[in-house]
Amino acid sequence: MALFLDTGNIETIKKYLRMGLLKGVTTNPTILLKEGVTGGMEGVKRKSVEIAQLIYPYPLSIEITNNGSKEEMINEAIELSKLGDNINIKIPFHGPNGEMDNIEVIHELETKHDIRVNATAMMSVQQCFLAAMAGATYVSLFCGRINNMGYDTIKELSNLRMLIDEYKLKAKIICASTREVINVTDWLSAGGHIVTVIPKFVDGMIVHPYTKETVKMFLDDAEKIKNQL
């Protein structure tokens, strides 16, 4: 796996698919709103189907839009999962006021409904470990926000990967909330399976000023050779 693109832009997705760099896409209501999705939930569904078909068989993560009762969350997740075979559902680890029904939702979707879950909005190893125990296919650790809070993301990732491997849990670690280009390789080296990136960070990994300088030198010298008598 390695790189999931954090976007809802079709042309951007196509660009990185052509390069062979994209292994999945993640979205959320904030991303889709910025991309100009309209038409309420039907608009969200249309966009999700378009992306899912474009990137198949790579996974698309789409997020439930409510944090109501357990039944409401499960019903919405089931409805969204039917949009494509490669769709997994993002479920926040707990509610806005610390409600714990979400963990039951994660467990039930995975074990009773055979729906792949991306447990999201987690800020600690403890949360990710419990989400993995509940059966989540993906556990999203918001590494950038962890750094912002003054904690060591590298240590957190290393500890989480050790626990997941030791207890033979199926969950893959998604490193989310990327802040700079160097995060990508640092977080993968520390134990993350996947890093979600916005397009500008992929471009930042590709283009290096010294590479540009070197290629220019090669081309200039090649031109001199061609012009030799």
N, C-alpha and C positions, 0 to 999 in steps of 0.2 A: 504494500500500500504506500505509505509515506505522505503524499500530499493530497489533501482535500481542499478544493477551492471554495472560499466563502463568498458566494455571489449568487445573483439571480439573473445575471446578464447573459443572454444566449450567445451573442457574438464573442464575448470573452471566453465562455466555456468552449466554444468551437476552436478558438485560437490555441488553447492549451491542449485540447484533445489532439489537434493536428501535430503538436510537438511530442505527444506521448508522455506528457508530464502529469496529467490529471488522473487521479485514481478514485475520485469521488467528489461530490458537491454537498455543501451544507447551506441551509437557508434558515431564516427565522422571520417573524413578522417585520422586524426592523429593516432587514435587508430587502425584503420584497416591497416595502413601502418606499424605500429609497429608489428602487428600480421602477417606480411608477405603476405598480400593479393596482388595478382598479376592479370594481365589480364585486367587492366583498369576497366571501369565501369561494364563490364560483370562479372569480378571477384568480385566487390563490390556487385553486385546483387545476385550472387550465395551465397556468404557468408551471406547476409541479409536474403535470403530465408531460409537457413539452420538454422540460429538463430531463426527466426520468428516461424518456424515450431516446433523447439525444446521447446520454452518457451510458446507456445500458451496455454491459451488465454491471458497471460500477454503481455503487450505492448513492442514493440521494436521501439526505436527512431533511425532513420537514417537521415543523414544530406544532404541537397542539396550540390552539388559540384561546383556551380557557383553563382555569384552574378551579373549577367548581367541584361538584361531587365526584366521587370515585366513578360512579356509573357514567356521568357525563364525559369525563376524560377518556374512559375506555371506549365509549361509543364513538367519540370523535376520532380516536386513534384507529379504530377498526375501519371507519369510513375513509380516512386518509390513506391507510395502508392498501386499500383496494385500487388506488390510482396506478399502481405499478408493482411488478414483482421485485424491483430493486429499491423500493422505498422503505426506509426505516423511520421510526417516529421518535422525535425528540421530546422527552418528558423531563421537565425540571425536577431535580432531586426532591425538593419539598416546595410547599406553597409559599406565597409572599409573607405569610405570618407564621411560618414554621409548621404548616399543616403536614402531616405525615402520610396522608392517603396516597401520595404520589408513589411511595415505595411499593405499596400494595399494587398500584396500577402497573408499575414496571414489572413486577413479578408475575402478575396475572397475564399481561400481554405476551410475555415471553413463554410462559409455561402452559397456558390454557388456550391462547389464540394463535400461537406460533408466529408472532409479530416481532420483528427485530426492533429493539429499543436502543436509542442513543440517550442515555441518562446525562442530563446537561446542567449547566450553571452550578458546577461544584467547585469549591474553593479549598478543599483539603483532601489529604490521602484517606482520612477516615471516611468521608462521604463516598469517595470513589470505590473504596474497598467494600463498603456495604452495598452500593449499587451493583457491583460485580457479583457479590454474594446473592443478591436478589435475582440475578440472571441476566442483567443487561448485556447486550452484545457489544456496545461501546460505552465507555465512561469518559465524559468530557471534563477535563481539569482545566480551569480557566487560568492558565499559567501566567499570563501577563498581569492579571489582576492580583494574583498571589505576590508577584514581584512588587506591585504597587503598594501592597499592604506591608512590605518590609520582610517577607519571608523568602527563603531560598528555594526557588522553583526546581533547580537541579536536584537538590536533596529530596524534595517531595516526590519528584518523578522516579528517582532511583528506588526510594522506599516502596512506592506503589507498584512498580514493576516487579520488585522482589516478592511482594505479597501475592500478586496475581500469579506469578510463576510457581511460587512455593505451594500455593493451595490449588493449583491447576484449574484456575477459573478461566472461562472462555473469553472474557471481556478484553477488548482491544482499547488501549489508552489513546484518546484523542487529546492532543495539546491544543487548546483554544486560546483565543484572546492574544494573538501574536502582536508584538509591539515593534519588532525590528527584524531585519533580515537574518541576523546571526542567531536569533531564537530558533530558527528551523533546525539547523544541524545540531545546535547545542541540546535541544530538547529530544531529538531523535537519539542522539548519543547517550543521553541520560536514561533512556528506557521507554520513551514514547513510541507507540507504533505508528501514529499518524499525527501530522500537524495541519491544522486548518490555516490557510493563508489567503489574504486578500491579493488581488492581481498584482499590485505594485511591488509586493515583496517577491513574487516569482520573477518579475522583471529585474529586480535588484540582485537576485541570485544569478541571473543570466549575464547581465551586462557589467563588465568590469573595465574601469578606465585604462588599466595597463594592457588588457587584452585589445582594446580599441587601438591603443598606441602601437602595440606589437604588430597587429594585422596591417595597420597603415604602413609601418616600416617594410613589412614583407611585400606589400603591393607596390610601394615606391621602388624598392630594389628590383622587383620583377620587371617593372616598366623600364628601368635602366638597362637590364639585360636584353630586353626586347629591342632596345634602341641602339645596342652596340653594333658597330660596323663589322 
